[in-house]
Amino acid sequence: MILKRSIAFLYIVGLTLSSFAQEVDFSFQDKNLPLDKRVEILVSQMTLDEKIAQLKNGAPAIERLKVPDYNWWNEALHGVARNGKATIFPQGIGMGATFDPDLAERVATAISTEARAKYSISQKYGNHSKYAGLTFWTPNINIFRDPRWGRGQETYGEDPFLTSKIGIAFVKGLQGDDPNYLKSAACAKHYAVHSGPESVRHTFNAVPTKQDLYETYMPAFEALVTEAKVEGVMTAYNAVYGVPAGASKFLLQDVLKEKWNFDGYVTSDCGAVGGIVYKMKYAKSPEEAAAFALDAGMNLNCGGTFKFLKKAVEEGLITEKLIHERTKQLFKTRFRLGMFDKVDDNPYSKLGPENIHSKAHIELAREAAQKSIVLLKNKNNTLPLAKDIKVPYVTGPFANSSDMLMGSYYGVSPGIVTILAGITDAISLSSSLNYRSGALPFHKNINPKNWAPNVAAESDVTICVVGLTADREGEEVDAIAAENVGDKVDLKLPENQVNYIKQMAKVKKDKPLVLIIASGSPVSLEGIEEHCDAILQIWYPGEQGGNAVADILFGDVSPSGHLPITFPKNVAQLPAYEDYSMKERTYKYMTKEPMFPFGFGLTYSKTEINNLKISDTKLKKNQTLNISVDVSNTGNYDIEDVVQLYISPVDNQENLPLQSLKAFKRVDLPKGTSKNLNFSLSAEDLKVINKNGEKVWRKGAYKIIVGNSSPSKLSVKLGAAEPQEAVIQLR
């Protein structure tokens, strides 16, 4: 009798479990249904615990719903990062120096192609780990407002307009152009008002004026959301106007979602939700911190604090309905990536291993590095060098360094070409190429005896490679050689490098010294510049950096990069690092004369700009201003140059920028040719941000200035083209 009852009980339980399994509605797998409906069908079948678990970066599988586990954390700043073999492109600041959105999109397209191929392989072998997914926390579009910031290398520079244009292109390349699927999901970070100091990034409170907020700190985020339709936004660690960024309804609700109509997911920076309680002391408990972030608009917690959301529900701090809505947004992204459709339905699933570190991508990395290199000085046309030069000398702590090329947030490549290797491959076999490192990078040489500087006296040219690496400047947890938690204390090269340059300068006689500077930020050249005949700024140029530098040195390619950030003379020209006011910062507000101005960069030829014409000198609201200009190459080399258009108020009484970049075009100019370029500025482009943070049509006179550097006497003195000017009147 007992046995029969047991069998009956097991039979009923089996029916119940079977019925439960059969009750799962898998219609969310139907790709023909609207996205919102598919997401609702899926998420509505999850328990509260299951939903909460999905709100963490390491989301577990829900087997009964056929939801695979997924880790959202992935990086692709300048190539697929931290996930094995990949092509390493120039660091972000180098991409900014190209002033080339088309190139940025092509680079990002190559990155997302490799990402898709790697994702397919990882899925095949069951690798669902961190860095193996398709949600990239890239790009970093914070404004590089202070050159001491170690992470400035990740950005596209100091100008909001340039940052917007390069950022939009990069997002488009990462996300692809398929109408149904995202190729990968980009993420704009760190929102908002975030650019150091690294040592206090978890606790500082940014209180910019509304004018600075909307003129400088917000435009790139708005552009990526409204124009590029970026899929993700990462909040900053810091507070803005007294509220942690990840808990700010002003940032996440009022601006991001309501004003900009953002329809993507919001993630915290890693550990930032816990920081709301443990570091900011803004919340009284982890439950309250999690509730604050979720209520403000956050969907994803990189970290573990969202595990307290269930307790937050029980305490009435948050509702299950809100958790439901935040979870749905995450699954919108996963559906857009095709994670719940048949593999064959997704065009990107066809990308395979042949696309990873392909010949085409290697060539693209070389092109990008070439276009990022900025020629800062070229006394008496020292460059280009002849390939058959008899006794060239390559020296410096980074001449044979692979680490220097990579910058931060890098991938792993089997094809890294050092500067020494690139030069060795390019130069004639008849040349007696010599190499010695000569100086330790960050510390005084241990052995006081050093013959290396004396070799300069025996050489026809000395090519010295100095600078920094991501060990010296970078994120607080990675810059292991930094003395200030990833940031720079000043703008000087390490003392040992400076001394080495001066030692060679004393003995080189009349032979040229070519200085190659690798860094992700401006370095001060006071006391150095006068000893050098030519200076190249190469940033962190990626795996093909050595070949690209050789291409420039020996004239296969003319340099065409332009500075995306002002190079001050020294740190004394800068305001306090902690001050988020834009006064005296960047080319837009700086009144002191820098070492090298924003937008500056020489070529091996001579660019002339003439015949500036404007469609009207007096404009009313809603009118468009059309500008044309002739640009000519009057020198002896085929070049590419960047023509830049700036606007400057004649009467500046409202703390407006002294000058603002409004348009630019990279132009190909064979020697002896001219081209006519056209620019168009809409009425919206001509508006300014007033002291209340409002975008307004401000009547008055404005200069329209077109050149190939930011307008100043210094630019022309250093070799930039004479700019052309016209005055318009807004009525």
N, C-alpha and C positions, 0 to 999 in steps of 0.2 A: 504493500500500500504506500509506504514511504517512498519507495523507488519510483512508483507511478507518478506521485505528486512532484517529485524532483524532475522527472522527465518532462512533465507538463509545464512546470515552472520555467525550465530551460527553453522549452519550445516557445512559450509566450515571450520570454526575454529576447530570444532570437528573432521572433516576428517584429518585436518593438524596434530592435536595432536595425533590422532590415528595412522596416518602414521609415526609420529616421534617415537611413542612408538614401533611400529612394526619394525622400522628401526634399533633398537638396536640389535647388533650381540651378541647373547649369546653363540656362539660357544666356547668362552673361558671356558665354563663349561665342555667341553669335555676333560676328563682326558687322552684320548689317543693321544691328540695333543702334540707336543713338548712344553716344559715349556716356552721357549722364545716366541713362537708363541701365546700361551694362554695369556701371559702377554701383548704382543703387541696389541692383539685384544681388550683387556679390556682397557688398558690405553689410547689407541688412540681415544677412544670414550669419554674421559673426557675433560671437558673444562679446560682452564688455571686455573681458580679459583679452580676447583675441584682438580686438580693436586697439587696445592700449599697447599690446606687444608690437603691433604694426607701426606705431608711432616712434619707434626707436630705429636708429640707423642699421642695426643688425636685426632685421625683421625675420621672425621664425616662420617656418612653413605651417600651413593649415591644411593638413592632408585631406580631411573630409571634403574640403572645398577645392582641392587641387590647386592651392596657392603655394607656389614654391618659396623657399626661403630666399631672402635678398638682402644684400648689404649695400646701402646707398652711398657709402663713402668711396669716392673715386677721385682721382686727380689727373688733369691733362693740361697743365699750364702752358707748356711748350713742347708737347709730345705726351703720349700715354705714359703716365708716371707710376713707379712702384709696382709694376706688373710685368716684369720681364722685358724681353727684347722689343725695342721700339725705336723709331727715328727721333733723335733729339734735335729740335729746332732752336733758333735763338730765343733767349729768355725774353719775357714780356717787354722789358724796357727796350730791348733791341728791336722788337717788332714795332714799337712806337716810333723808333728812330727811322724806320723805313718810310713813314708817312704814306703808306701804301695799303689802303683797305682791301683792294683786290688781292694782293699778295697774302694779307692776313686771312682772307676767306679761303684761299687755296691751301694755306698751311693748315688751317683748322679742318678743312675737308679731308686732307691727308690724315690728320690725327684721328678724326672720327671713322675714317675707313679702316685704319689699323685697329681702332677700338672695337668696331663691329666684328672684324675678323678674329680678334683675340677673344671676344665675348663668345662667339660661336664655338671656338675651340675649348674654352673653359667650360661651357655648358656641356659639351660632349663628354668631357672627362669629369664632370661633377664638381668642378671648382666654383663655388659660390662665395668665395671669401672676399674680404675687404680688398678693394682696388680691382676687382674682377668684373665689375658691373658696367652700367652705361650712364649713370648719373654723375656727371663730372662737376666738381665744385670749382669751376673755372668759367669766366675770367675774373681776375682781381681788378676792379675798375675804381678802386680808391684813388684819390688824387695825391700825387707825390708832392705834397706841399712843402716838405722839409727834407733836404738831401741827407740828413743824418739817419733817416728811417731805414732800417736794415731790409725791410720787406718792400721798399720802393722798387726794387728790381723786378718784382712781379707785375708791376703796373705798366701802363702805357705812357706815363709821364705826368707832367704838372698841369696840362691844359685840359679842361673839361670837353672841349669840342673835339680835339684830336682823340682823346680817350673814348668818346662816344663813337666816333667813326670807325676806329680800329676795333672797338668792342662789339659793335653791331655786326661787322663783317665776321669777326671770330665766332660769334654766336650762330650766325647763319651757316658757317662752315661746319660747326659741331652738330647742329640740329638737322641739317639737310633740307632738301626742297621737296620731299615727297608729300603729297596732299593728305595722306592717311597715317603716316608713321614718322616719328622722330628717329633720326639716325642715332643720335645720342641726346642727352638732356644737359644743356649748359646751365650754369648757375652764376648769377651776378653777386659778387661779394666785395667787401663786408659792409653791409647796410646798417648804419651810415655814419659819416663823419669819423672815419677811422684811418689814421696814418701815424701811429706811434704816440708816445714812446712805447717800445715793447715792454719795458720793465713795469709799466703801470697799465697795460692794455686791458687788464681784467677789472680795473677799479676806477679809471678816470672818468670824469664827467665832461663831455664836450658841450660847450654853450656858445655856439657860433651865433653871430647876428643873423637875422632872417635873410639879409642881403647876401651874406657869405654862404648861407645854407643853400639858397636857390641859384646863386650865381656860380658857385664852385663845387659844392659837395654833392648836389643832387642831380645835375643834368645828365650825367652818364647813366645813372640808374634809371632815370625816366626814359632815356633813349632806348636802352636795352629792353625795357618792359614794353614800351608803346610801339617801337619800330621793329625790333628784332624778335619780339614775343619770346623772350627768354623764359625757359621752363621753371627755373628755380631762382630763389633769392636767399642768400645766407645773411643772417643778422650778425652784427659786430658784437664783440665782448663788452665794449664800453657802454656807458650811459650817454644819452643825449637829452639835454634839458632836464637832468635829474632822474630820468627813468632808464633802466637798462634797455638797450636796443631791442633785445628779444622779448621784452615785456611792454614795448611802447605801442599803445593804440594809435598814437599820432603817426608813427612811422608805418606801422603795418596795416592799420585800418584806414585812417583818414587819407593818407597819401598813397600808399602802395595799391590798396584794393579799391578805394572809392574814387580817388582822383585819377589814378593811372589805369584802373580796371584790370589789374593783374589777375590772371587765371592760371597760376602755377602753384608750386608748393614752396613753403617757407621752411628753411632749416636753421637750426642754431649752429653757431660755431661749436667746436667740440668742447664740451664741458661748460658751456656758457649758461645753460639753464641752472645748473648747480651753483654757478657763480652769482646768480641773482640772490641767493640766500647766504652762501658761505663767504663770498668775497665782496659783493656789493652791500650786503646786509639790507637789501631792499625788501626782502620777504622774511617772514618770521620762521618759516619751516620749508622743507623741500616740497611738501604738498602745496603750500601756497605759491612757491616759485613756479612749480609746474603749472598750476592753475593760471597764474598771471600770464605765462608765456602762451599757453593754449588759448586763453581768452583774447589775448591781443591779436592773434592770427597765426601763430606758429603751428606747423604741421608735424615737423620731424625734430626729434631731439637726438643730436649726436652726443651721446652720453647716456647716463642711466637715471636721470632725475624723473623722467616721465613714468617710471615704474610706480611713482607715488600718486598717479592720477586716480587710481581706484579709491584710495583713501580720501583724495580730494573730493571725489563724487560723494562718498559717504558723509563727509563733513559739510557738504553743501557748497563747496567752493566752486564747483564746476558741474555742468550737467552732462549726462550721457549723450544727450542730443548733440551737444557741441563736439564731443569726442567722435561721434558718428560723422559729422560734417568734415572735421579735420582729417579723418581717415579716408573719406571719399576722395579728397583732393590728391592724396598720395597715390591712390589707385588710378586716378585719371592719368597721371604721369606714366605709370606702369603699363596701362592700356595703350597710351600713345606710343610707347616703345615697342609695342607688339608682343608683350610677354604672355598674353592670354589668347593669342591667335596661332594658327598653324604656321610653322616655320616657313613653308613655301609661299605663304601669303605676303611675307615681308621681303621687299626687294633687297634690303640690306643684309639679309641672312645668307645671301649668295657670296658674300665677300669671304675669302679664305686666306690661308697662310701666305700665299704668294703676294698678298698686299701688305705684309708686315715687313718693314725696312726694305721696301722695294727700291729698284734702281731709280724710278721716277721720284720717290720720296727723298732719297739721298740727294739727288740733283736739286730738288726743291729746297732742301735744307741748306745747300750751298748757295743757291740764289738768294735766299732770305738773309743769310749771313753777309753776303756781299753787300746787299742793299741796306743793311743795318749799320755798317761801318762808317764812322764819321771822320773825315779828314779835318783836323783842327788847325794844322799849320803845315806849310810846305814852302819853306824858305828857299828862294832861288831854284824852284822846281826840283828839289831834291828827289822827289818821287815823280814818276815811277823809276825804279832801278832797272838797269840792264840785266838780263838773265845770265849774261856771260861775264859779269863782274868778277874780277880775279880773286879777291880775298874778302869775302863777306864773313862777318862775325855775328852769330846769333847768341844772345845771352839773356840773362834775367831769370828770376825765380819761376816764372810761368811759361817760359819758352817751350818747355817739354811737358807741360802739365795737362792732363786730361780733366782733372777735377775743375780747373779754372773754366773750362769750356762749358760746363754743365749748368751752372747756376743752381737755384733751389728748385724743389719739386720736379725732379728729373726722372727720365726713364733710363734704361740700360741698353747700350748699343755696342755691337761688336766692331763698329766702323769708325771709332773716334779718331780724328786726325788732329794732332797737336800742331802748334805753330811751327815748331822745328821740322816736323814731318812734312807739312805743306810746303815749306820753303825748300826742303831737301828735294822734294819731288819736282818742284817747278824750276829750280836753278840748273844752269848748264853743268854737265859733267866735267867741264874744263875748269870750273871754279873750285878753289880751295876753301870750301866751307868749313868753318870752325865753330864749335859750340862749347860753352861752359855756363853753368847756371849762375855762378858768381856771387849770389847773395841768398841767404835764407829769406823766406817771404815775410815773416812777421817778427823775427827776433834777430838780434845781433849774431853775426857769424861766431861760432864757437872757437874756431881756429883763427888766430890773428893774422896768419899768413894767407895771402890770397893773390894769386897771379892773374886772376880773371880780368880785372880792370885794365891791366897793362896790355892785354891782347888788342884792345881798341886802338892802340898806337901802331899796331902792325897791320891793321885791316883797312880795306878800301871803304867799307861802310860797317857801322855797328848797329845792329837791330836789337834793341833791348825791350824785353817783354816784362812789364811790371803790373802791379795792381792789387786786386783783392780777390777773394773767392766767396762762395756762400758759407764757408766756414768762418769768415771774418765779418760778414754782414748778412743778416737773414732773420728768420723767425727765432724767437727767444729760445726754443727748445732744440734748435738745430745748429746754430752758429757757434760751434764749440771753440773757435779761436777769437771770438768777440769779447772785448773787455767790458761791454756795456749791455749785456743781455741781448745781443743781436744788432744793436744800433751802433753808429759811429759816434765817438766823442768829438772828433773834429773831421775835417775834410782832407787831411793830409794823407799821403802815402805813408806806410810804415817807415820809420826812421832808417832802418837798415837799407831799404830800397832807395830812399832819397840820397843817402850817403854814397851808395854804389853808383848812382847816376852821376853824381858830382865828381867821383873819382875818375870815371871814364871821361867826363868832359874836360878834365885837366890834362889828360894825356893824348886825346884823340887828334890833336893838332888841327889840320884843316880838313880832316875827313868827316863826313856827315854822321851824325847820331840820329837814328830814327827811333822814336819812343812809341811803343805800342802799349796802350793802357787797357787792361781788362778790369771792368768793375760794373756793378749794377746801379751805380749812383755817381754823382759828380765827385771828382777829386780836385783838390786845390793844386795848382801847378805853380804857385808862387815859389820862386827860387829854383825852379826846374825848367820852365818854358824857355827861358833865354838860352839855355845850354843845348836845346834840341833843334835840329834842322827841320824835322818833320814829326808830326804827332798824329797818331791814329787812335781813336776811341773805339774799341771793338765790343764793349759790353761783355756778356757771357754768350758767345756766338753759337753754341751748340756743336754737334759732332763734326760738322764740316768747317769749323772755325779756322783750322789750319790751312785748308785749301783756299778758303775765301780770303784770308789775309794775304796769302801768296798771290792770289789773283789780283788783288789791289796793289801790292808792293811792286809787282813786275809789269803792271799796266795792261793785263788782259782785260781788266774791268776798271773803269773810273769810279772812284768813291762817290756815293750818292746819298748816304745817310745824312740826316739833319737832327740836331739835338732836340729831344722831346722834353728836355728839362734844362733850366738855366744852370750854368756852372759858375758859382760865386768865386770870388778871389780867395775867400777864407771864411771861417765860421763866424768871425766878428761881424760879417755883413748880414747875418741871419737874426731874426727875432728869437725870443725864447722858444725852445723846442716844444714845450708844453702848451704854448699859446696857440689856440685854433683860429685866431683872427687872421685874415688874409693880408693885413697891412704889411707892406714891405716883403711879401712873399710872391714868388714866381714872377715871370716877366710881366704879368698883368698889373702888379702893384709895386714892384721893386723900383726904387728911385736911385739906388746906388749903382755904379757901373760894375758889372760882373767881369769875370775872366773871359767867358764865352757866353753869348746870348742864346736864348731859346730860338730854335729854328735854324741855327747856323750850321753850315757844312760846306766845305769846299769840294770842287771837282778838279780834274786835271786840265780843264779848259776854262773858258771865260764865258759867263752868262751875262747877257745884256737884256734889260727889260725896257720897252719903249711903247709909245703910242697908246697910252691909257685913255680909254673912252668910257663914258658912263651915259646911260640912257636918259638920265634926267638929273638936274642939280637941285630940284625942289620936289619933294615927295609928300604926298598926303597918305593917311592911313589906308591900308589895303593895296598900296601900290608896290610893284616889284621893281627892284633896281637891277639892271643888266650892266655888266662890266666886261669890257674886252681889253686885251693887252697883247702886244707882240713880244715874244721871247726868242732870243737868238743865241746861238753858239758861235762865238767869234774866235774860238781857239782851234787847236790842232788835234783834239781828241773827241771821239764820239762819247757822249755823256747822257746820263739821266739827271735831272734836277727837279727840285720841288718848288713850284711857284706858290707863294702864300699871300693871302689877302687878309688884311687887318682893318679894323675900324677903331677910330680913336675920337673921343669927344673933344671938340675944340674948347668948350667951356665946361669944365668938370667941377661941379659944385655939390654933387650928391654921392661922393665916394665911389664913383663908377670906375671900372678898370681903366688904366691908362691907355691900354690897347688890348684888343681881343681878336684872336684868330677866328675868322668867319668862313673861310674856304681855303682849300689847297688842292693842287693837282700835281702829280708826278708826271713829268713829261720826258719823252725820249727825244734827244736832240743830236743827230749826227753832225759832225763838224761842218761848219759853214752854212747851216740851215736855220730857218726861222719858222715859228709856228704862231698862229693866232689862237689865244685861249679865251674862252668865255666863261664868265661866272654869273650866277643869278642869286640875288639875295631877296627873299620874300619880306613882306612887312613884319612877319613874326621874327625873322632874323635880325631886323633892325631895332626891335624893341630892347629895352634894358630892364634890369632888375633894380627896383628902387630900394630905399632903406627899409621898407616894410616887407620886402621879399616878394613884391608884386611885379609881374612882367607888364611893362607899360610902354606906350608910345610917348617918348620924351622929345618934345620939340627942341630944336636947336641945330647947331652946326656940327658936323662930324667929318673927319678926314677918312677917305678911303685910300689905303696904302697897299701897293702890290710890290713884292720883292721876293727874294729867296732866303730871307731870314727875318726875324722880328725886327721892326724898324728902329734903328738907332745909328748914331754916328760910329759907334764901336763896330757894328756889323760891317759897315762899308770899309772901315779902317782895316779890319781883319781879312777883307777880300770878298765880301758879299757884293752882289750887284747893287748899283744905285737904285733905290726904290722909286716908284712913280706914285704921285699923289694927286688926289682930287678932293674937292670939298662939296658935300651935299648938305642940304637944309631940310630937316624934317619939320613939317608944318601940321 
